[in-house]
Every structure is written in C-alpha cells, then in structure tokens.
Amino acid sequence: MIPGLAAYNTNIPRAYIDGGYYTRTRENRPLIGPLPVRGAYIIGALSGFGLMAACAAAELLADYITAAPLPSYAAAFQLDRYDDPAYVSLLEHWGDAGQL
C-alpha cells in the first residue's frame, strides 16, 4: 500500500490476522476534535479508510490543538454533534451509512 516502505520489508515475520473490527460512527463519519475533558481530543472512528484519511484528520486535529482557524466543515466531525437535536433527528432518516 505504501511503496516507499518496501525498503524496510526484509526478514519480517509473516503476519497472521484472525479478524478485526473497524470502528465507526452510526453515520460512518469520523470523530475529530475536542472532548468534554479540557485538553483532551479525539481522532477516531475512521471506519477502515484511516490510511487514506489520516493525514487530513491529523491536520484538522492539529488546528484544534493549536487554535488555528478551523475549516467550515470542522463541526461535522465533532463529538458534540450528537448533542444537536436536529442532527440526531437527521440520523433517524440517514439511510445508507456508506459502510465500506
């Protein structure tokens, strides 16, 4: 998946994967931003597309931590979106969550 890492792929034991879980939210939208505990932040529920989204998610989280201006879409990934009755109502009719 990451060709540049091939140089480090020598004498590595063969991996065995027995199963696993992808963490995801109900609507399959990641959690990125501050938590209710002062100084605590979350970046998670990347639902199997973490490798593709990790850099952008980390940049957004860094904006929170450094108090940089946030992009217009930042609130869509905050945990407190579930405190908004309009958003919770929207979830009731969300339909296909876009699961990978």
DSSP file (Angstrom, degrees, kcal/mol; ACC not computed):
  #  RESIDUE AA STRUCTURE BP1 BP2  ACC     N-H-->O    O-->H-N    N-H-->O    O-->H-N    TCO  KAPPA ALPHA  PHI   PSI    X-CA   Y-CA   Z-CA
    1    1 A M              0   0    0      0, 0.0     0, 0.0     0, 0.0     0, 0.0   0.000 360.0 360.0 360.0 -31.7    0.0    0.0    0.0
    2    2 A I    >   -     0   0    0      1,-0.1     3,-2.2     2,-0.0     4,-0.3  -0.841 360.0-167.6-125.4  93.4    2.9    2.3    0.7
    3    3 A P  G >  S+     0   0    0      0, 0.0     3,-2.0     0, 0.0     4,-0.3   0.791  81.4  66.1 -54.7 -34.1    5.7    1.5   -1.8
    4    4 A G  G >  S+     0   0    0      1,-0.3     3,-0.6     2,-0.1     4,-0.1   0.714  93.3  61.8 -63.1 -19.6    8.3    3.6    0.0
    5    5 A L  G X  S+     0   0    0     -3,-2.2     3,-1.8     1,-0.2     4,-0.3   0.540  76.1  91.9 -82.8  -6.0    8.2    1.2    2.9
    6    6 A A  G X  S+     0   0    0     -3,-2.0     3,-1.5     1,-0.3    -1,-0.2   0.811  75.2  65.9 -58.3 -31.0    9.3   -1.7    0.7
    7    7 A A  G <  S+     0   0    0     -3,-0.6    -1,-0.3    -4,-0.3    -2,-0.1   0.757 102.6  47.6 -63.1 -23.8   13.0   -1.0    1.7
    8    8 A Y  G <  S+     0   0    0     -3,-1.8     2,-1.4     1,-0.2    -1,-0.3   0.403  84.6  98.9 -95.7   1.4   12.1   -2.0    5.3
    9    9 A N    <   +     0   0    0     -3,-1.5     2,-0.4    -4,-0.3    -1,-0.2  -0.383  51.9 120.8 -90.6  57.6   10.4   -5.2    4.3
   10   10 A T  S    S-     0   0    0     -2,-1.4    -3,-0.0     1,-0.1    -4,-0.0  -0.975  79.3  -5.7-122.9 136.3   13.2   -7.6    5.0
   11   11 A N  S    S+     0   0    0     -2,-0.4    -1,-0.1     1,-0.2    -2,-0.1   0.807  85.3 152.8  54.3  35.0   13.1  -10.5    7.4
   12   12 A I        -     0   0    0     -3,-0.1    -1,-0.2     1,-0.0     3,-0.1  -0.815  48.7-113.9 -92.9 130.9    9.7   -9.5    8.7
   13   13 A P        -     0   0    0      0, 0.0     2,-0.3     0, 0.0    -1,-0.0  -0.281  38.5 -95.8 -61.9 149.7    7.7  -12.4   10.1
   14   14 A R        -     0   0    0      1,-0.1     2,-0.1     2,-0.0     0, 0.0  -0.499  43.4-125.0 -68.1 127.6    4.6  -13.3    8.1
   15   15 A A        -     0   0    0     -2,-0.3     2,-0.5    -3,-0.1    -1,-0.1  -0.455  18.3-156.5 -75.5 145.4    1.6  -11.6    9.7
   16   16 A Y        -     0   0    0     -2,-0.1     2,-0.5     0, 0.0    -1,-0.0  -0.988   7.5-170.5-123.6 121.6   -1.4  -13.6   10.8
   17   17 A I        -     0   0    0     -2,-0.5     3,-0.1     1,-0.1    -2,-0.0  -0.957  11.4-179.8-116.7 122.0   -4.7  -11.9   11.1
   18   18 A D        -     0   0    0     -2,-0.5     2,-0.3     1,-0.4    -1,-0.1   0.539  64.4 -56.7 -95.6  -9.4   -7.6  -13.7   12.7
   19   19 A G        -     0   0    0      2,-0.0    -1,-0.4     0, 0.0     2,-0.3  -0.928  54.6-164.4 155.0-178.2  -10.1  -11.0   12.3
   20   20 A G        -     0   0    0     -2,-0.3     2,-0.4    -3,-0.1    -3,-0.0  -0.973  15.4-117.9 176.9 172.3  -10.7   -7.4   13.3
   21   21 A Y        -     0   0    0     -2,-0.3     2,-0.5     2,-0.0    27,-0.1  -0.976  11.5-143.3-130.9 143.2  -13.1   -4.6   13.7
   22   22 A Y        -     0   0    0     -2,-0.4     2,-0.3    25,-0.1    -2,-0.0  -0.927  23.8-135.9 -99.7 126.5  -13.4   -1.2   12.1
   23   23 A T        +     0   0    0     -2,-0.5    24,-2.1     0, 0.0     2,-0.3  -0.666  37.8 158.4 -81.8 138.5  -14.6    1.5   14.5
   24   24 A R        -     0   0    0     -2,-0.3     2,-0.2    22,-0.2    22,-0.1  -0.985  38.1-116.2-154.3 158.0  -17.2    3.7   13.0
   25   25 A T    >   -     0   0    0     20,-0.4     3,-1.5    -2,-0.3     6,-0.0  -0.472  44.3 -96.8 -89.2 170.0  -20.0    6.0   14.0
   26   26 A R  T 3  S+     0   0    0      1,-0.3    -1,-0.1    -2,-0.2    71,-0.0   0.881 127.9  37.9 -55.5 -41.2  -23.6    5.4   13.1
   27   27 A E  T 3  S-     0   0    0      2,-0.2    -1,-0.3    71,-0.0    69,-0.0   0.321 114.4-115.2 -96.0   8.3  -23.4    7.6   10.0
   28   28 A N  S <  S+     0   0    0     -3,-1.5    -2,-0.1     1,-0.2    17,-0.0   0.817  71.1 136.0  64.9  33.1  -19.9    6.5    9.2
   29   29 A R        -     0   0    0      1,-0.0    -1,-0.2    47,-0.0    -2,-0.2  -0.953  55.3-115.3-112.1 129.0  -18.4    9.9    9.8
   30   30 A P        -     0   0    0      0, 0.0     2,-0.6     0, 0.0    15,-0.2  -0.032  18.6-121.5 -59.3 163.5  -15.1   10.1   11.8
   31   31 A L  E     +A   44   0A   0     13,-2.6    13,-2.4     2,-0.0     2,-0.4  -0.951  41.8 159.8-106.5 118.5  -14.7   11.8   15.2
   32   32 A I  E     +A   43   0A   0     45,-3.0    11,-0.2    -2,-0.6    45,-0.2  -0.959  34.6  41.8-143.1 119.5  -12.2   14.6   15.1
   33   33 A G  E    S-A   42   0A   0      9,-2.4     9,-3.0    -2,-0.4    28,-0.1  -0.931  84.9 -16.5 145.1-166.7  -11.9   17.4   17.6
   34   34 A P  E     -A   41   0A   0      0, 0.0    45,-0.5     0, 0.0     7,-0.3  -0.336  49.9-143.3 -74.0 152.6  -12.1   18.3   21.3
   35   35 A L        -     0   0    0      5,-2.7     5,-0.3     2,-0.4     4,-0.2  -0.647  33.2-100.6-104.2 167.7  -13.6   16.1   24.0
   36   36 A P  S    S+     0   0    0      0, 0.0     2,-0.5     0, 0.0     5,-0.1   0.733 103.9  85.2 -62.7 -20.6  -15.6   17.3   27.0
   37   37 A V  S >  S-     0   0    0      1,-0.1     3,-2.3     3,-0.0    -2,-0.4  -0.729  96.2-108.2 -84.2 123.8  -12.5   16.9   29.2
   38   38 A R  T 3  S+     0   0    0     -2,-0.5     3,-0.1     1,-0.3    -1,-0.1  -0.251 101.9  12.4 -55.9 129.1  -10.3   20.0   29.0
   39   39 A G  T 3  S+     0   0    0      1,-0.3     2,-0.4    -4,-0.2    -1,-0.3   0.441 101.4 115.3  84.6   0.9   -7.1   19.4   26.9
   40   40 A A    <   -     0   0    0     -3,-2.3    -5,-2.7    -5,-0.3     2,-0.3  -0.849  40.4-179.1-106.5 141.5   -8.4   16.0   25.6
   41   41 A Y  E     -A   34   0A   0     -2,-0.4     2,-0.4    -7,-0.3    20,-0.0  -0.887  13.9-142.5-134.6 161.9   -9.0   15.4   21.9
   42   42 A I  E     +A   33   0A   0     -9,-3.0    -9,-2.4    -2,-0.3     2,-0.3  -0.976  18.8 171.2-129.5 142.8  -10.2   12.6   19.7
   43   43 A I  E     +A   32   0A   0     -2,-0.4     2,-0.3   -11,-0.2   -11,-0.2  -0.845  45.5  97.0-142.8 108.5   -9.3   11.3   16.3
   44   44 A G  E     +A   31   0A   0    -13,-2.4   -13,-2.6    -2,-0.3    -2,-0.1  -0.933  27.5  81.4-170.1-171.5  -11.0    8.0   15.6
   45   45 A A        +     0   0    0     -2,-0.3   -20,-0.4   -15,-0.2    -1,-0.1   0.891  47.6 157.6  56.9  43.3  -13.8    6.0   14.0
   46   46 A L    >   -     0   0    0    -22,-0.1     3,-2.1   -16,-0.1   -22,-0.2   0.495  40.8-143.2 -80.1  -2.6  -12.1    6.2   10.7
   47   47 A S  T 3   -     0   0    0    -24,-2.1    53,-0.3     1,-0.3   -23,-0.1   0.735  61.5 -48.1  56.2  36.7  -14.0    3.1    9.6
   48   48 A G  T 3  S+     0   0    0    -25,-0.2    -1,-0.3   -27,-0.1     3,-0.2   0.350 128.2  84.6  89.4  -9.5  -11.4    1.4    7.5
   49   49 A F    <>  +     0   0    0     -3,-2.1     4,-1.9     1,-0.1     3,-0.4   0.073  51.7 117.5-109.8  25.2  -10.4    4.3    5.4
   50   50 A G  H  >  +     0   0    0      1,-0.2     4,-2.5     2,-0.2     5,-0.2   0.858  69.2  57.2 -59.4 -40.1   -7.9    5.6    8.0
   51   51 A L  H  4 S+     0   0    0      1,-0.2     4,-0.3    -3,-0.2    -1,-0.2   0.880 113.7  40.3 -60.8 -37.0   -4.9    5.2    5.8
   52   52 A M  H  4 S+     0   0    0     -3,-0.4     4,-0.3     1,-0.2    -1,-0.2   0.813 125.9  34.3 -80.5 -30.9   -6.4    7.5    3.2
   53   53 A A  H  X S+     0   0    0     -4,-1.9     4,-2.7     1,-0.1     5,-0.2   0.542  90.1  93.6-102.5  -8.8   -7.9   10.0    5.7
   54   54 A A  H  X S+     0   0    0     -4,-2.5     4,-2.7     1,-0.2     5,-0.2   0.872  85.3  48.6 -58.7 -43.2   -5.3   10.0    8.5
   55   55 A C  H  > S+     0   0    0     -4,-0.3     4,-2.1     2,-0.2    -1,-0.2   0.932 115.4  43.3 -66.1 -44.8   -3.2   13.0    7.2
   56   56 A A  H  > S+     0   0    0     -4,-0.3     4,-2.1     2,-0.2    -1,-0.2   0.893 114.9  50.6 -67.0 -38.8   -6.2   15.2    6.7
   57   57 A A  H  X S+     0   0    0     -4,-2.7     4,-2.4     1,-0.2    -2,-0.2   0.912 111.0  48.7 -64.8 -41.7   -7.8   14.1   10.0
   58   58 A A  H  X S+     0   0    0     -4,-2.7     4,-2.5    -5,-0.2    -2,-0.2   0.879 109.3  52.5 -66.1 -37.8   -4.5   14.9   11.8
   59   59 A E  H  X S+     0   0    0     -4,-2.1     4,-1.7     2,-0.2    -1,-0.2   0.916 110.3  48.1 -63.9 -42.1   -4.2   18.3   10.2
   60   60 A L  H  X S+     0   0    0     -4,-2.1     4,-1.6     2,-0.2    -2,-0.2   0.925 112.2  48.8 -63.1 -44.4   -7.7   19.1   11.4
   61   61 A L  H  X S+     0   0    0     -4,-2.4     4,-2.5     1,-0.2    -2,-0.2   0.891 107.8  54.9 -63.5 -38.7   -6.9   17.9   14.9
   62   62 A A  H  X S+     0   0    0     -4,-2.5     4,-2.5     1,-0.2     6,-0.3   0.868 103.3  56.6 -61.6 -36.1   -3.7   20.0   14.9
   63   63 A D  H  <>S+     0   0    0     -4,-1.7     5,-2.0     2,-0.2     4,-0.5   0.901 108.7  46.9 -61.5 -40.5   -5.8   23.1   14.0
   64   64 A Y  H ><5S+     0   0    0     -4,-1.6     3,-1.0     3,-0.2    -2,-0.2   0.954 113.6  47.3 -63.3 -49.3   -7.9   22.4   17.1
   65   65 A I  H 3<5S+     0   0    0     -4,-2.5    -2,-0.2     1,-0.3    -1,-0.2   0.865 118.0  40.5 -63.8 -37.7   -4.9   21.9   19.3
   66   66 A T  T 3<5S-     0   0    0     -4,-2.5    -1,-0.3    -5,-0.2    -2,-0.2   0.393 108.2-120.9 -92.8   3.6   -3.0   25.0   18.1
   67   67 A A  T < 5 +     0   0    0     -3,-1.0    -3,-0.2    -4,-0.5    -4,-0.1   0.813  57.2 158.7  58.8  32.8   -6.2   27.2   18.0
   68   68 A A      < -     0   0    0     -5,-2.0    -1,-0.2    -6,-0.3     2,-0.0  -0.397  55.3 -76.8 -76.0 161.2   -5.7   27.7   14.3
   69   69 A P        -     0   0    0      0, 0.0    -1,-0.1     0, 0.0    -5,-0.0  -0.379  53.1-132.3 -59.2 136.9   -8.7   28.8   12.2
   70   70 A L        -     0   0    0     -3,-0.1   -10,-0.0     1,-0.1     5,-0.0  -0.672  16.8-111.0 -93.4 146.3  -10.9   25.8   11.5
   71   71 A P    >   -     0   0    0      0, 0.0     3,-1.7     0, 0.0     4,-0.3  -0.303  34.9-104.9 -68.1 161.5  -12.3   24.9    8.1
   72   72 A S  T 3  S+     0   0    0      1,-0.3     3,-0.4     2,-0.1     4,-0.1   0.748 118.9  53.6 -61.2 -24.9  -16.0   25.3    7.5
   73   73 A Y  T >  S+     0   0    0      1,-0.2     3,-1.5     2,-0.1     4,-0.3   0.455  77.0 101.3 -90.5  -0.5  -16.6   21.5    7.7
   74   74 A A  G X  S+     0   0    0     -3,-1.7     3,-1.9     1,-0.3     4,-0.3   0.861  74.5  58.7 -56.2 -42.1  -14.9   21.0   11.1
   75   75 A A  G >  S+     0   0    0     -3,-0.4     3,-1.1    -4,-0.3    -1,-0.3   0.759  90.8  72.1 -62.2 -24.0  -18.1   20.8   13.1
   76   76 A A  G <  S+     0   0    0     -3,-1.5    -1,-0.3     1,-0.2    -2,-0.2   0.687 103.0  42.0 -65.2 -16.8  -19.3   17.8   11.0
   77   77 A F  G <  S+     0   0    0     -3,-1.9   -45,-3.0    -4,-0.3    -1,-0.2   0.396  88.5 113.6-110.4   0.9  -16.6   15.7   12.8
   78   78 A Q    X   -     0   0    0     -3,-1.1     3,-1.3    -4,-0.3     4,-0.2  -0.437  68.1-130.9 -76.8 148.0  -17.0   16.9   16.4
   79   79 A L  G >  S+     0   0    0    -45,-0.5     3,-1.7     1,-0.3    -1,-0.1   0.849 103.3  66.9 -62.8 -35.3  -18.3   14.6   19.1
   80   80 A D  G >  S+     0   0    0      1,-0.3     3,-1.7   -46,-0.3     4,-0.3   0.484  72.6  90.7 -71.7   1.1  -20.8   17.2   20.3
   81   81 A R  G X  S+     0   0    0     -3,-1.3     3,-1.2     1,-0.3    -1,-0.3   0.804  79.8  62.8 -61.6 -26.0  -22.7   16.9   17.0
   82   82 A Y  G <  S+     0   0    0     -3,-1.7    -1,-0.3     1,-0.2    -2,-0.2   0.555  92.3  63.6 -77.0  -6.8  -24.7   14.2   18.8
   83   83 A D  G <  S+     0   0    0     -3,-1.7    -1,-0.2    -4,-0.1    -2,-0.2   0.537  82.3  93.3 -87.2  -9.4  -25.9   16.9   21.3
   84   84 A D    <>  -     0   0    0     -3,-1.2     4,-2.4    -4,-0.3     3,-0.5  -0.767  66.7-154.5 -88.6 112.9  -27.7   18.7   18.5
   85   85 A P  H  > S+     0   0    0      0, 0.0     4,-2.3     0, 0.0     5,-0.2   0.844  94.8  55.3 -56.9 -34.7  -31.4   17.6   18.3
   86   86 A A  H  > S+     0   0    0      2,-0.2     4,-2.0     1,-0.2     5,-0.1   0.898 109.7  46.2 -65.4 -39.4  -31.6   18.5   14.6
   87   87 A Y  H  > S+     0   0    0     -3,-0.5     4,-2.1     2,-0.2    -1,-0.2   0.914 111.3  51.0 -69.2 -42.5  -28.6   16.3   13.8
   88   88 A V  H  X S+     0   0    0     -4,-2.4     4,-1.1     1,-0.2    -2,-0.2   0.897 110.8  49.8 -61.3 -40.0  -29.9   13.4   15.9
   89   89 A S  H  X S+     0   0    0     -4,-2.3     4,-0.6    -5,-0.2     3,-0.4   0.895 107.5  54.2 -64.3 -40.2  -33.2   13.7   14.0
   90   90 A L  H >< S+     0   0    0     -4,-2.0     3,-1.3     1,-0.2    -2,-0.2   0.889 102.6  57.9 -59.8 -39.5  -31.3   13.7   10.7
   91   91 A L  H >< S+     0   0    0     -4,-2.1     3,-1.4     1,-0.3     4,-0.3   0.824  94.4  65.5 -61.5 -31.7  -29.6   10.4   11.8
   92   92 A E  H 3< S+     0   0    0     -4,-1.1    -1,-0.3    -3,-0.4    -2,-0.2   0.768 114.9  30.0 -62.3 -24.1  -33.0    8.8   12.1
   93   93 A H  T << S+     0   0    0     -3,-1.3    -1,-0.3    -4,-0.6    -2,-0.2   0.058  84.4 118.9-120.6  22.6  -33.5    9.2    8.4
   94   94 A W    <   -     0   0    0     -3,-1.4     2,-0.3     1,-0.2    -2,-0.1   0.859  49.7-170.2 -62.7 -38.4  -29.9    9.0    7.3
   95   95 A G        +     0   0    0     -4,-0.3     2,-0.2    -3,-0.1    -1,-0.2  -0.635  56.4  24.9  83.6-140.7  -30.3    5.9    5.1
   96   96 A D        -     0   0    0     -2,-0.3   -69,-0.0     1,-0.2     0, 0.0  -0.415  64.6-156.0 -63.2 124.7  -27.2    4.1    3.8
   97   97 A A        -     0   0    0     -2,-0.2    -1,-0.2   -71,-0.0    -2,-0.0   0.459  36.6-117.0 -84.0  -0.6  -24.3    4.9    6.1
   98   98 A G        -     0   0    0      1,-0.2    -2,-0.1     2,-0.0     2,-0.1   0.835  43.1-174.0  72.1  32.0  -21.8    4.3    3.3
   99   99 A Q              0   0    0      1,-0.2    -1,-0.2   -75,-0.0   -51,-0.1  -0.360 360.0 360.0 -62.9 136.9  -20.1    1.4    5.1
  100  100 A L              0   0    0    -53,-0.3    -1,-0.2    -2,-0.1    -2,-0.0   0.482 360.0 360.0 -71.7 360.0  -17.0    0.1    3.2
